Amino acid sequence: MKSLLEALQWRYATQMFRPEPIPENDLQAILEAGRLAPSSMNIQPWKFFVIQDTQLREALYTAGFKQESIKQAPHLIVLATRTELTQADAERVIKATKTTRGVTEEDVAGYRSMVESYVEKKSPPEAKHWNERQSYIALGFMLMMAAERGVDAGPMEGFSVDEVNEILHLPSQGYSALTLLALGYRDESDPYAHREKVRFDMEEVVERR
């Protein structure tokens, strides 16, 4: 726990990156942390797009209001979330549960009823918002793993969602871009690298009743 807290104290939203890539095993660990993130009913409404193509990166740079870290960071991930919540989504996770755990349809009958009922009650706007909230948990897990590995990360919401979706053809897959995540190592000329972390005192954010 001390090590994780130290890592979280060390991390910040990095703006400027050095060009050298991070080791592949660190990148895989960060992606795995996102994959292992919890979600309500285990619906896992996310997908991670690792952008390696230089032309795609250039297009995303424009769609991202020309934030330098989009081009500068050696790694860029687009975290996307499902735009709908349908019975097909329910069936997907139920099928995965049966396959992974080697259980029968009878074993998951209660779980199926719960998930399908929940999905049915969600309006399209509610479902989209719910998916986004779940997907931010995955982002948090990725940021923590990056910090634990000594990898700098810069999450970004400042971009044209419609443009990013069009560039990556996300709507045809049932997804929409939620955040961009730049990964690499901080450039020491980044002024934010040397500033004190600003957080409210524990007494202001924790109230015991």
ABEGO torsion letter per residue (X at the ends): XAAAAAAAAABBBBABBBABBBBAAAAAAAAAAAAABBBBGGAGABBBBBBABAAAAAAAAAAAGGBAAAAABABBBBBBBBABBBAAAAAAAAAAAAAAAGBBAAAAAAAAAAAAAAAAABBAAAAAAAAAAAAAAAAAAAAAAAAAAGBBBBBBABBBAAAAAAAAGAAAAGBBBABBBBBEBBBAABAAAABBBBBBBAAAABBBX
